[in-house]
Amino acid sequence: QVQLVESGGGLVQAGKSLRLACTASGGTFSNYAVAWFRQAPGMGREFVTGISRSAVRSSYGDSVKGRFTVSRDNAKNTVYLEMNNLRPEDTAVYYCAGAATFNANTLLGPDERDFNYWGQGTQVTVSS
């Protein structure tokens, strides 16, 4: 059973950067496609980005394209989310999610039902 733990959230001014990490334990991390979702207060969960097991393929939500970058280090069982030029509307709880895939290049998402493992979330707050 894979467990996912997010870290790196915090309070930051608009225009600045943050890097989130999602670290896995309890499974073979390289077997899992991973995604980041976020949820702002009173809103539904929004797909941010996804990355395949191999890291060859990735996808991004329209609101973060060109500002956020996803990457992974399977040797460290970690997926990263580099967030640049942050905006107040990026304020949310950020969750990582994972699911095993047969094909190393398979991308999952943006449907959250694609994923069966979730972290507890990390708060990102962007002040104007």
C-alpha positions as CSV (number, residue, x, y, z in Angstrom):
1,Q,0.0,0.0,0.0
2,V,1.6,3.2,-1.1
3,Q,1.5,6.2,1.2
4,L,2.0,9.7,-0.2
5,V,3.2,12.7,1.8
6,E,3.3,16.2,0.5
7,S,5.6,18.9,1.8
8,G,6.9,22.3,0.9
9,G,3.7,24.4,1.2
10,G,3.7,27.8,2.9
11,L,2.9,31.5,2.6
12,V,4.5,33.3,-0.2
13,Q,4.1,36.7,-2.0
14,A,2.7,36.9,-5.4
15,G,5.3,36.6,-8.1
16,K,7.5,34.3,-6.0
17,S,8.2,30.6,-6.3
18,L,7.6,27.5,-4.2
19,R,8.6,23.8,-4.7
20,L,6.3,21.1,-3.4
21,A,7.4,17.5,-3.0
22,C,5.4,14.3,-2.8
23,T,7.3,11.5,-1.3
24,A,6.0,7.9,-1.4
25,S,6.6,5.0,0.8
26,G,5.3,1.4,1.1
27,G,5.4,0.6,-2.6
28,T,7.4,0.6,-5.8
29,F,7.1,4.3,-6.7
30,S,8.3,3.8,-10.2
31,N,5.1,1.8,-10.9
32,Y,2.9,4.8,-10.3
33,A,1.7,7.7,-12.5
34,V,1.3,10.7,-10.3
35,A,-0.6,13.9,-10.4
36,W,-1.1,17.1,-8.4
37,F,-4.5,18.5,-7.7
38,R,-5.5,21.5,-5.7
39,Q,-8.6,22.6,-3.8
40,A,-9.4,26.2,-2.9
41,P,-11.9,27.0,-0.1
42,G,-15.5,26.3,-1.3
43,M,-14.3,24.9,-4.6
44,G,-14.0,21.5,-6.2
45,R,-10.7,19.7,-6.6
46,E,-8.8,21.0,-9.7
47,F,-6.3,19.1,-11.7
48,V,-2.9,20.8,-11.8
49,T,-0.5,18.5,-13.5
50,G,0.3,14.8,-14.1
51,I,3.4,12.9,-14.9
52,S,3.9,9.3,-16.2
53,R,5.9,6.7,-14.5
54,S,8.8,7.2,-16.9
55,A,8.6,11.0,-16.6
56,V,8.5,11.1,-20.4
57,R,5.0,12.5,-20.5
58,S,3.4,15.2,-18.5
59,S,0.3,17.4,-18.8
60,Y,-0.9,20.7,-17.2
61,G,-4.1,22.4,-16.3
62,D,-4.6,25.6,-18.4
63,S,-4.4,27.9,-15.4
64,V,-0.8,26.8,-14.6
65,K,0.7,26.2,-18.0
66,G,4.0,28.0,-18.4
67,R,4.3,28.7,-14.7
68,F,4.4,25.2,-13.0
69,T,6.7,22.3,-13.8
70,V,6.3,18.7,-12.6
71,S,9.2,16.3,-12.3
72,R,10.1,13.1,-10.6
73,D,13.1,11.3,-9.1
74,N,12.1,7.6,-8.9
75,A,15.4,6.9,-7.0
76,K,14.1,9.2,-4.2
77,N,10.5,8.1,-4.5
78,T,9.6,11.8,-5.0
79,V,7.6,13.9,-7.4
80,Y,8.2,17.6,-7.4
81,L,6.0,20.6,-8.4
82,E,7.9,23.7,-9.1
83,M,5.6,26.7,-9.0
84,N,6.8,30.0,-10.4
85,N,5.2,33.4,-10.7
86,L,2.6,32.5,-8.1
87,R,-0.7,34.3,-8.0
88,P,-3.2,34.8,-5.2
89,E,-5.6,32.5,-7.2
90,D,-3.1,29.7,-6.7
91,T,-4.0,29.6,-3.0
92,A,-5.3,26.2,-2.2
93,V,-4.5,22.9,-0.5
94,Y,-2.3,20.9,-2.9
95,Y,-2.7,17.1,-3.0
96,C,-0.6,14.5,-4.8
97,A,-2.3,11.4,-6.1
98,G,-1.0,8.2,-7.6
99,A,-2.1,5.1,-9.4
100,A,-0.2,2.1,-10.8
101,T,0.0,1.9,-14.6
102,F,1.1,-1.0,-16.8
103,N,2.6,1.2,-19.4
104,A,5.4,3.4,-18.2
105,N,4.4,6.3,-20.5
106,T,0.7,6.4,-19.5
107,L,-0.6,9.7,-18.2
108,L,-3.5,9.7,-15.9
109,G,-5.9,12.5,-15.1
110,P,-7.4,15.1,-15.2
111,D,-10.2,12.9,-13.7
112,E,-9.4,12.4,-10.0
113,R,-11.2,9.0,-10.2
114,D,-8.1,7.8,-12.1
115,F,-6.2,7.8,-8.8
116,N,-6.5,5.5,-5.8
117,Y,-3.8,6.8,-3.5
118,W,-3.8,10.4,-2.1
119,G,-1.7,12.4,0.2
120,Q,-3.1,14.5,3.1
121,G,-2.4,17.8,1.3
122,T,-0.2,20.8,1.9
123,Q,-1.4,24.4,2.1
124,V,-0.1,27.0,-0.3
125,T,-1.1,30.6,0.4
126,V,-0.2,33.4,-2.0
127,S,-0.5,36.9,-0.8
128,S,-1.0,39.9,-3.1
